[in-house]
Amino acid sequence: MKTKPIYIALFFVLILSACNGRKDSGGTSAISISDITMSLSASDTAEVKQLVAEFMDYLASKDYENALDMLVTLNPNDPYRSQPMGLSDEQKEDLRKQWHRFPFHQYMIENITFTRAYDNDVRCKILLDNGTEMRLCIRPLRYIGYWYLSLADR
């Protein structure tokens, strides 16, 4: 009968040693928004390519209103938590003026880089009507499973 207390004592020693080996962070742990990764599929790439092609086709055909309707912006103070919203009238007017100054008729998607939901790049090479080449960076963003387009400087 003396073996039963030995097993009980041995059990408590094992439990205590297991608890002492565990390090406590000293508080609750929080997940940083920047640590969250985004999973992608081939359909995401295809959807982004289709959105960019539609946007660029509107620009090439000088259908600026439909191109503007495709663009969104985020709250610059908290882009990771803000819902995409349409451009302001002032932003739309600035883009209209810019696009009128640089009309083009050809474009090519050069590169697509996916990083995070709010940090992606599509680089397009455009051939202006005067023969000059330029680059345009489009920033696709994913919000609640849907893709939206934004411009790099907006």
N, C-alpha and C positions, 0 to 999 in steps of 0.2 A: 503493500500500500504506500510505501514511501516513494515509489516511482512517480505517482500521480503529481505530487507537489513539484518534483523536479521538472516534469514536462511543462507544467504551468509556468514555472519560473523561466524556463528556457523559452517558452512562447513569448512572454513579456520582454525578455532581453532582445529577441529577434525583432519585435515590433518597435521597441525603443531605438534599436540601432538603425532600422529602416527609416524611421522618422528623422533621426539626427543626420542622415546622409542627404536628405532633401533640403535644398536651399529655398528659402522664401524670399520673394522679391520685395516684401515689406509693404505691400499694398495691392490694389487691384490692377490688373493689367489692361491696357487699352490697345486696340488695334489702330494703327495709324492708317489714315486714308491712303497714303502713298504706298503702303505695303500691300494693299489689295490689288490682286492681279486680275486681268481680264482674260477670259478664255475666248478664243476665236475659232471660227470654222471657215471652210471655203466659201460658204454662203455669205459670211461677213465681207470677205474680200470682194466677192461678186457684187454685193449690194453697194459697197462704197464705190467701186468702179462705175457702176451704173449711175449712181447719184452724181459723181464727178463728171461723167460724160454728158449727162443731161444738163448740168449747170454750164459746162463749157460750151455745149451746143447753143444754149441760149445766148451766151456772150458772143460767140462767133457770128450768130445771126442778128446780133444787136437787139435782141429781145430782153432788154435790161430789167424790165418789170418782173418777168417770170424768174430771172436769175436772182434778183433781190428777194423775191418771195421764198427762195430756197435757203437763204442764209439765216443763221441764228447767231446770237451772242450770249455770253454768260455774264453773271455779276462778277466784275473784276475783283471785288473784295473777298469773294468766297466761291471761286469757280467749281470746286469739288462738290459743293452742296446745292448749287443753284440750278434751277430748271432752265433749259434753253429757251430764249425768248426772241421774238422778231427784232429786227434792227429798228432803231429810232428813225424818225423822218430825216434828221440831220445826217445820220450815218448813211442812209440811202442816197441822199442828195450828193454827199461826198463821193460815194462810189460811182454814181451816174456820171459825174464830172470826170472822174478818173478814167472810166471806161470809154467815154467819148473821146478823150485825148489819145487813147491807145487802142484803136480798133484792130482786130485781127481776124484772120479767116482760117488759120490752121492751128492745131494744137496737138500735143502728144503727151500722154501720161508717162513720165520718166521713172518715178519711183513712188512706192507706197510703203510707209513705215508705221506699224502699229506698236504703240507703247502702253498706254493706259487709256481708259475710257475718254479722258479729256485731253490726251496728249498724243496725237497722231498727225502724220504729215502725208500729203499727196503733193508731189512736185510735178508741175506741168510746164512744158516748154511750149511757148506760143510764138508764132511767126506773125509779126505785125504787118499791116497792110503796106508799110513802106519797106518791107524786107528785113527789118531788124528782128533778132531773136530776143525774147525776154523769158523770165521764169515767173511762175505764179505758184504760191504755196497755199494749198487749201487744207484746212484742219477739220477732218471729220471727228465728230464726237458721238459717243454712244450714251444714251440716257434711257434707262428703263427698257433696254433691249432694242431701241430704235436708233438708227443712224441719222445724224444731222450734219450739215455743212456749216463751217465757219471759216473766215479768212484769218490768216496768221496775225494780222495787225488789228484785229477787231476784238 
